[in-house]
Amino acid sequence: MPLEPKALEALRIDRGGGTERYEKPGKQRLIIGIATIVAVLAVCAFIFFLRSNKPVVTTMRVEAASPTSAGSAVLNASGYVVARRVATVSAQITGRVTDVLIEEGATVKEGQVLARLDPVQADARTVLSRRQLEATERNLSEIEVRLDEAKRNLNRISVLRERALVSENDLDTARAEFNATAARLEAAKAQQKVAAGALAVQLRDNDQLEVRSPFAGVVISKDAQPGEMVSPISAGGGFTRTGIATIVDMESREIEVDVNESFIGRVHDEQRVEATLDAYPDWNIPAHVISIVPTADRQKATVRVRIAFNTLDPRILPNMGVKTRFLDDEAPATASAAQSKAPRVRIASDAVVKDGDRTYVWIVRDEAVEKRAVNIGQERDGTVEVRAGVNAGDIIVSPAVGGLTDGAKVQVKDKGVAS
């Protein structure tokens, strides 16, 4: 049976319409994915743009300053930390060093052995002194025996003379022999004392073989080594040492400053002083005047003033440079109880922004800045006292930068401490 072309055409499946139906949803998903990626990249770029435009600032944490004597300065002066008790310890006898028992920086007690000297020659001299004493004692014993014999002989001659059995000359000879022996006995006793004294001196010199510390302190210099010769006096050119070590009594540290004689009238005994070490410029140390040395330096036209620390600290070392502020005698102002108890703070001068008569600082909180007005006091040494507006623990921008606005976000570079 022949197939008709129209019938076959009616049985064919039309796939064109189905392809369009299946391809359309896939294109939509691709478009949506691309749009999402573009949006995410745009948001990231926007966030990076915002962060990259944050001002970069350096911050400092404010801390309460060390309590010092309040008052205004009437005079400033510079000087050095000195120790009143400094000793270069030497041996009292000449000898060769065998042991040095200390090093620089060691703390020593009074009477502690610092070094020992070679005892060979001292021991030989001690043996010689003992033998000399022994010889004088034996000589003394012999003379005592002879004196006893001379005394008995004198007694016999005296009895015989009374009986006229011997001449007067024999009596005189016996008496002279007795007196001469008695004199030799006294001389022997004196020689014994000399020998005993020589032995005592030698034994005392033997004690000097151990060089001891004259007081408690710290060794700042070790001047001799084992094998070197030491002597209490300069001898032998540069080959003989005159010292073993230099010791400083750290309890005797104080300040010496030279005050121009034109301003010495502003200084008096027991005057309050505020000292600042060059090594610790932010540390104000309470002190007071000990005395004014009653003489002037003709060359420099200055008068030396001694100043004592109220409290000694291990950080205070001899020969450190120090700046001092002589304070007036007025009592600190007590406007209110809260004000008198409030801790005093100092911050860097470059953290304060001055706008006409107003002064303010930038406080950093949660990476944002806040403009805060402050009441400042005396400015010195690159710092300024803040009487109101800033508290201990606040984080401030230091140094202050331009272009900041109240509430603006900032990027913190690093942090320090302002006190």
C-alpha positions in Angstrom: 0.0 0.0 0.0 1.7 3.2 -1.1 2.3 5.8 1.6 1.1 9.3 1.0 3.6 12.1 1.4 1.2 14.2 3.5 0.6 11.4 5.9 4.3 11.0 6.5 4.7 14.7 7.0 2.0 14.7 9.7 3.9 12.0 11.7 7.2 14.1 11.8 8.2 15.6 15.3 8.8 19.3 15.3 12.1 19.9 17.5 12.6 23.5 16.8 10.0 24.9 19.2 11.3 22.6 22.0 15.0 23.9 21.7 13.8 27.4 22.1 11.9 26.5 25.2 15.0 24.7 26.8 17.7 27.3 25.9 15.8 30.3 27.3 16.1 29.5 31.0 19.9 28.7 30.7 20.7 32.1 29.3 18.7 33.8 32.1 20.8 32.0 34.8 24.0 33.0 33.1 23.0 36.7 32.9 22.0 36.7 36.6 25.3 35.1 37.7 27.4 37.7 35.8 25.3 40.5 37.3 25.8 39.1 40.8 29.6 38.9 40.3 29.7 42.4 39.0 27.7 43.7 42.0 30.0 41.9 44.5 33.1 43.4 42.8 31.5 46.8 42.9 30.8 46.6 46.6 34.3 45.4 47.3 35.8 48.2 45.3 33.6 50.7 47.1 34.7 49.4 50.6 38.3 49.5 49.5 37.8 53.0 48.3 36.3 54.1 51.6 39.1 52.4 53.6 41.9 53.8 51.4 40.5 57.3 52.0 40.6 57.1 55.8 43.1 59.5 57.3 46.1 57.7 58.8 46.8 59.0 62.4 49.3 58.2 65.2 47.7 57.8 68.6 49.0 58.0 72.2 47.4 56.7 75.3 47.3 59.3 78.1 48.5 58.3 81.5 48.6 60.1 84.8 51.9 61.9 85.3 54.1 61.0 88.3 53.1 63.0 91.4 55.5 65.9 92.0 55.6 68.9 94.2 53.2 71.4 92.9 54.4 74.9 92.4 55.9 77.2 89.8 59.6 77.3 88.9 61.7 80.2 90.0 64.9 78.9 88.5 66.1 76.2 86.0 69.5 74.7 86.1 71.4 71.7 84.7 73.8 69.4 86.4 74.8 65.8 87.0 74.1 62.9 89.4 77.1 62.3 91.6 77.9 60.0 94.5 79.3 61.4 97.7 81.1 58.2 98.6 83.4 56.9 95.8 86.6 55.0 96.6 89.3 53.4 94.5 90.3 50.5 96.7 94.0 49.6 96.7 96.3 47.2 98.7 98.1 48.7 101.6 101.2 46.8 100.7 103.1 46.1 97.4 102.5 42.7 95.9 101.4 40.6 93.0 97.7 40.0 92.4 96.7 36.3 92.4 92.9 36.6 92.5 90.3 39.2 91.6 86.9 38.2 93.0 84.7 40.9 91.6 83.4 42.2 88.2 81.9 45.5 87.1 78.3 45.9 88.3 78.8 43.6 91.3 77.2 44.5 94.6 79.6 44.2 97.5 79.2 44.4 101.3 81.4 46.2 103.8 84.5 44.0 104.5 84.0 41.7 101.5 87.2 40.4 100.0 87.8 41.9 96.6 91.2 40.5 95.7 94.1 38.5 97.1 97.9 39.1 96.8 100.7 36.6 96.5 101.6 35.4 100.0 105.0 33.8 99.3 107.2 36.8 100.3 105.0 37.7 103.2 105.2 34.2 104.5 109.0 34.3 104.3 109.1 37.6 106.2 106.8 36.2 108.8 109.1 33.2 109.4 112.1 35.5 109.6 110.3 37.7 112.2 109.4 34.7 114.3 113.0 33.5 114.3 114.3 36.9 115.3 111.8 36.9 118.2 112.8 33.4 119.2 116.6 34.4 119.2 116.0 37.5 121.4 114.0 35.4 123.9 116.8 32.8 124.1 119.4 35.6 124.6 117.1 37.0 127.3 117.1 33.7 129.1 120.9 33.4 129.0 121.3 36.9 130.4 118.8 36.2 133.2 121.0 33.1 134.2 124.2 35.2 134.2 122.5 37.9 136.3 121.5 35.4 138.9 125.1 34.1 139.0 126.4 37.7 139.3 124.1 38.4 142.1 125.2 35.3 144.1 128.8 36.2 143.5 128.2 39.7 144.7 126.6 38.4 147.9 129.6 36.1 148.6 132.2 38.9 148.0 130.2 41.2 150.3 130.3 38.6 153.2 134.0 38.0 152.6 134.7 41.7 152.6 133.0 42.1 155.9 135.4 39.5 157.3 138.3 41.2 155.6 139.1 38.2 153.6 139.0 40.0 150.2 140.0 43.4 149.1 137.7 46.3 148.4 138.7 46.0 144.7 137.2 42.5 144.6 133.9 43.8 145.9 133.8 46.6 143.4 134.5 44.2 140.6 131.7 41.9 141.7 129.3 44.8 142.0 130.2 46.1 138.5 129.7 42.7 137.0 126.2 42.5 138.5 125.2 45.9 137.3 126.5 45.3 133.8 124.6 42.0 133.6 121.4 43.7 134.8 121.9 46.4 132.1 122.3 43.7 129.5 119.1 42.1 130.7 117.2 45.3 130.2 118.6 45.7 126.7 117.6 42.1 125.9 114.1 42.8 127.1 113.9 45.9 124.8 115.2 43.8 121.9 112.5 41.2 122.6 109.8 43.9 122.5 111.2 45.2 119.2 111.2 41.7 117.7 107.6 41.1 118.9 106.5 44.4 117.4 108.1 43.5 114.1 106.3 40.2 114.1 103.0 41.9 114.9 103.5 44.3 112.0 104.3 41.5 109.6 101.2 39.6 110.7 99.1 42.8 110.1 100.7 43.0 106.7 99.7 39.4 106.0 96.1 40.5 106.7 96.5 43.1 104.0 97.1 40.4 101.4 93.3 40.3 101.2 91.9 43.6 99.8 88.5 44.3 101.4 85.7 46.7 100.5 85.7 49.7 102.9 81.9 50.1 102.6 78.9 48.6 100.9 78.3 49.6 97.3 78.6 48.7 93.6 81.7 48.1 91.6 81.9 50.4 88.7 85.5 49.8 87.6 87.8 46.8 87.8 91.3 48.1 87.6 93.6 45.1 88.1 94.0 41.6 86.8 95.7 38.5 88.2 99.4 38.6 87.7 99.7 42.4 87.9 101.7 44.3 90.6 99.8 46.7 92.9 101.1 49.2 95.3 99.6 51.9 97.5 101.9 54.4 95.9 102.8 55.0 92.3 105.9 53.0 91.5 107.4 51.1 88.5 106.1 53.5 85.9 103.0 52.2 84.1 103.6 48.6 85.1 102.3 48.9 88.7 98.7 49.4 89.5 97.6 51.7 92.3 94.0 50.4 92.6 92.1 47.2 92.5 88.6 48.5 91.9 86.4 51.6 92.2 83.3 51.3 94.4 80.3 53.7 94.6 78.0 53.9 97.6 74.7 54.1 95.7 72.9 55.4 98.9 75.0 58.6 98.6 73.7 59.6 95.2 72.6 63.2 94.8 72.6 66.1 92.3 75.2 68.8 91.8 74.3 71.9 89.7 76.1 75.1 89.0 73.8 78.1 89.5 74.7 81.5 88.1 75.7 83.7 91.0 73.2 86.4 89.7 70.3 84.0 90.6 71.7 82.3 93.7 69.4 84.4 95.8 66.5 82.4 94.5 67.8 79.2 96.1 67.8 78.3 99.8 68.2 75.2 102.0 65.4 72.6 101.9 63.9 74.3 98.8 61.7 71.9 96.8 63.1 70.8 93.4 61.8 68.9 90.5 64.5 66.9 88.7 64.3 65.3 85.2 67.0 62.9 84.0 68.1 63.3 80.4 67.7 59.6 80.0 64.0 59.7 81.2 62.6 63.0 80.1 59.0 62.1 81.1 59.9 61.2 84.7 59.7 64.0 87.2 61.6 63.2 90.4 60.9 65.1 93.6 64.0 66.4 95.3 65.1 69.1 97.7 68.2 71.4 98.3 70.7 70.0 100.7 73.1 72.9 100.9 74.6 75.8 99.0 78.4 75.4 98.8 79.7 78.7 100.4 82.1 79.6 97.6 81.8 80.8 94.0 83.7 79.7 90.9 85.6 82.8 89.7 86.0 81.4 86.2 82.4 80.4 85.6 80.7 82.9 88.0 78.6 80.1 89.4 77.8 78.6 92.8 77.5 74.9 93.4 74.3 73.6 94.9 73.8 70.1 96.3 70.4 68.5 95.8 69.1 65.3 97.4 66.5 62.9 95.9 63.4 62.4 98.1 63.5 58.7 97.1 66.3 56.9 95.4 65.6 54.7 92.4 67.8 52.1 90.7 67.4 53.9 87.4 69.3 56.9 88.8 73.0 56.3 87.9 76.1 58.4 88.8 77.2 60.9 86.1 73.8 61.1 84.4 72.8 64.4 83.1 69.8 66.0 84.9 67.7 69.2 84.6 66.3 70.8 87.7 63.5 73.2 88.4 63.7 75.1 91.7 60.1 75.6 92.9 58.6 78.4 94.9 57.4 78.0 98.5 53.7 78.6 97.8 51.4 75.8 98.7 49.6 74.1 95.8 46.2 75.6 94.9 43.2 73.8 96.3 40.3 75.2 94.4 38.1 72.2 95.1 38.5 68.7 96.6 37.9 67.1 93.2 40.5 69.3 91.5 43.1 68.6 94.2 42.6 64.8 93.9 42.5 64.7 90.1 45.7 63.2 88.6 47.8 65.6 86.6 48.4 64.6 83.0 50.9 65.9 80.4 50.7 65.2 76.7 52.8 66.1 73.7 52.6 69.7 72.7 52.0 68.7 69.0 48.8 66.9 70.0 47.1 70.2 71.0 45.4 72.2 68.2 45.0 75.9 68.8 42.2 77.8 67.2 42.3 81.4 68.3 41.7 81.4 72.1 40.4 77.8 72.0 42.5 74.7 72.3 41.4 71.1 71.6 42.6 67.6 70.9 41.3 64.7 68.9 40.1 61.7 70.9 40.0 58.3 69.1 37.2 55.9 69.9 36.2 52.9 67.7 38.4 54.2 64.9 36.6 57.5 64.9 37.8 60.9 66.1 36.0 63.2 68.5 36.9 66.9 68.9 37.3 67.8 72.6 38.2 71.1 74.1 41.0 71.2 76.7 42.3 73.6 79.3 46.1 73.5 79.1 48.7 74.7 81.6 52.4 75.2 81.6 54.3 74.0 78.5 58.0 72.7 78.8 60.3 70.2 77.2 57.9 69.4 74.4 55.0 68.6 76.7 52.0 70.5 78.0 50.0 70.1 81.2 46.3 69.4 80.6 44.2 70.7 83.5 40.8 69.7 82.1 39.3 67.9 79.1 41.6 64.8 78.9 41.7 61.9 81.4 44.1 59.2 82.0 43.3 56.3 79.6 42.1 58.4 76.7 43.5 57.8 73.3 44.5 61.0 71.5 45.9 61.8 68.1 49.5 62.7 68.4 50.7 64.6 66.5 47.6 66.2 65.4 46.9 66.1 61.6 44.8 68.4 59.4 41.6 67.6 57.6 40.0 65.8 60.5 36.3 66.3 61.2 34.3 65.4 64.3 33.1 61.7 64.0 35.2 60.9 61.0 36.7 57.4 60.6 40.5 57.2 60.8 43.1 54.5 60.3 45.3 54.1 63.4 49.0 53.7 62.5 50.5 52.8 65.9 50.0 53.5 69.6 52.2 54.9 72.4 51.9 56.4 75.8 51.6 60.1 76.8 52.2 61.0 80.4 
